[in-house]
Amino acid sequence: MSEPTLQRLSDEVCATAQLQPEAMAWAAAQGFRSVINNRPDFEHGPDQPTSAAMEAAARDAGLAYVHLPVAGGYQSPEEIARFGELLDSLPKPILAFCRSGARVGKLFQAASASRP
């Protein structure tokens, strides 16, 4: 497994591109305590790991895991609010991923802008 490239969004949140199940043990070894998957299952075909496979690997690695699938081109106010709730409630630090990491960055910026 090649090491994922991380984009630091804050002291407690990083974004990255699509992960594979084996990356969950790596994430735990790096000190992450939670993972958010923002990618819908099979977004770009059957070779993409399912959320169920990612969740099983995350739990095996001792990580909290949440699947919040959102479209790449549009994040609804409800999805943004839910992402913000996850940022507030999940154990930190948090690693969030999507296809490229850009969607996570957009969600993070939008959720951060709507917080007091």
N, C-alpha and C positions, 0 to 999 in steps of 0.2 A: 504494500500500500504506500502510495506517495503521500507525503504530509500535506494536508489541506492548507491553502493560503487563507489567512484570516484577515478580515478588515475590522479593526477596533472601532466600534461605534460609541462606546463609553468605557468607563472603568469596569463595568459589569456586564457588558454585552458585546459579542463579536458576531460578525456575519461571515458566511462562507458559501461556496457553491455546493452543488449536489454532493452529498456524502454517500458512502456505501455502509452497509451494516458493520463491517469490521472497523470503521472509523469511530464507532461509539467507545470502544476500549481506549483508543488513542485520546478521544475527547476527555474521558474520565482521568486518564493519566496526566493530561495537561491541566487538570484542576477544575474543569467545567463541572457543574452540578446539574444543569438542565439543558435540554435540547428542544428547540421549536422547529418543526418542519412546516414551511410555508408553501410547499409544492404539492399540487393535486396529484393523486396517483395517476400514473400512465399519461402524464402531461405530454410527454414526447415519446411515447411508445412503450412496449412491453419490457424493454431492457432496464428501465428505471426501477429501482427497488421500491416495494410498496411501503406504505406507512406502517403496516402491521409488522413487516420484517425489520424496519428501522426501530419501531417501538420495542420489539422483543430484544434486539441487540442493546438498545439503550438501557432497558431494565436489567439485563444481564450484567451490564457494566456499572450498575448502581446509579444511573442517571434518571432524573425526572424527564418525562417526554410528553410533548403535546403536539398534535397535528392540527394546524390552522391553515388549511389550504386556501390560497387566494390566487386570483388570476394575475398574470404578469403585467397586464396593461392597465388594470383598474383595481383599486382597493376601496371597498365601500366604507362609509363611516362606521358601520357596525364591526367590520373586520379590523379597522384601525383601533377602535375602542377595545376590542377583545385582545389585540396585541398589547396594548397598554396595560390591560388588566394582568396579562401574563407576565409582563415585565415587572409589575408590582408584586406578584404573588409567588412566582417560581423561585426556587433556591438559586442563588447566584454564585458564580458567574454563569451566564447563559450563552449558549452557542445556537444561533439560528441559521437555517439554510434554506435555499431555494435553488433554482437552476444555476444562476450566476452569482448570487449574493446581492444583486441590485434591488430586487423586490423587498428583501429584508431591510435594506437601507432606507427605502421609501417608507415602509411601514414604521420603522423606528423614528424617522424624522417627523412623520405625520402624528404619530402617537405622542412624541415628545412635545410637539407644538401645541397639542390640545390639553396638556397637563398644566396644573397650576404652578 
